[in-house]
Amino acid sequence: MKKVKTRTVMILLLVLLLAAGLILFCVRYVTCGAQWAAFSANDHVYTDGLLSSGQILDRTGTMLYDCTTDTYHEDSAVRRATLHAVGDEDNNISTSVRAALTDQLVGFNPLTGTSGGGHKLYLTLDADLCRTAYEELDGRKGTVGVYNYKTGEILCMVSTPAFDPADPPEISDDDDSYDGVYINRFLSATFTPGSVFKIITSAAALENIPDIMERSFHCDGSDTIGGETVTCTSYHGDMDFYGILANSCNCAYAQLAVELGGETIKQYAESAGLLRSHTVSGLTTAAGSYSIGTAAQVGWSGVGQDNDLVNPCAMMTLMGAIASDGTAVQPRLIAKETSMNGLTLFTQEEAPDETVWSAETCRTLRKMMANNVKQSYGQSNFGDLAICAKSGTAEVGEDVTPHSWFTGFLDDEQHPLAFVVMVENGGSGARVAGSIASAVLQQAVEQWED
Ligand SMILES: [Zn+2]
């Protein structure tokens, strides 16, 4: 009798163990099934090492890459313009959809596995707008980003140099024309911001110097800050607070930075979201940096030089926040995911908004950035756009052409767009990056979907 009892207990234990194992497997199958299915040895979804499941489309349904047939968009300029979003066959571009969002493309379903033939991933990008940005960059290295600061949808994301993924070239390590070609400069790189950083110094001044609007500033073309000479491109004379931003006066901003102190400037770069990485539809962006040095270095940091580094996507998001009274809507790249026959399976939720500076500070900055266009950049260069902007011409070494920046937003309820343009060694910010921004934004407004 005792023997039977022992056996019953043993069998019961084995049954329990089996049940526990089955439950564990089911849980793992549902939670990790997509990852297992996307494993590169799964020949149901890979052909000769290439993912053969899923499609990548733009926001209008234009096919950018069909994994099932290994075919790209027919226009080679579109293929180059969307290279960093779509990816390449060797997955060298780690933040591309093909490299980073394989699970979604495979479209694993716990009930039917991968027999549905993958999923369609609709990006928020507009292929035509990306092509225009690519053509405007005209062979120079850099990046253009435009997003809707109310919905977070990135309409344009271009990084150059690029290449045609349908006909990838042989790229040798020492070929300067392809320097950093696998890096998406918009998401994964940081650059010396130059004068676009004066927005951060301005915010710190607005919130920490009570009489800033009543102050008058004077510029003789150069000044001594912490024992070092800070120079301006010209003699700016007498100015108010609006004037120092419109003239982008280095002398005034270096003085303000020293008065505010490195800790305060750093705190404002931090609250602007510039010193940490962000997530854009699951892709991680590069964090910028700011270090506090001597008085002279603090002075230079306040004008965006010294060791300041900024990521273009974070800068664009900050511009959206200034346009929205301080609320930073986080950018996203995936519009929706559907089955092959069009059934919507997933619409990306908007990431929680973040708050940067006070609404009052942002409203003042908005007026100052509108004044920049009126006073310095010329409204006629931007058609009818209700554009608010700041240029930057960032020194990156002696005898090296500076980086050209232009960033800002449209103060326009119907077309809530924020943007960033950065051209490496492009020269004048307002002229070079400004004209690219103008062309891309005018097209974005013209083709706006109501
Ligand atoms: Zn000056």
Boltz pocket constraint, residues with backbone or C-beta under 6 A from the ligand:
constraints:
  - pocket:
      binder: B
      contacts: [[A, 219], [A, 220], [A, 221], [A, 232], [A, 233], [A, 234], [A, 235], [A, 236], [A, 247], [A, 248], [A, 249], [A, 250], [A, 251], [A, 252]]
      max_distance: 6.0
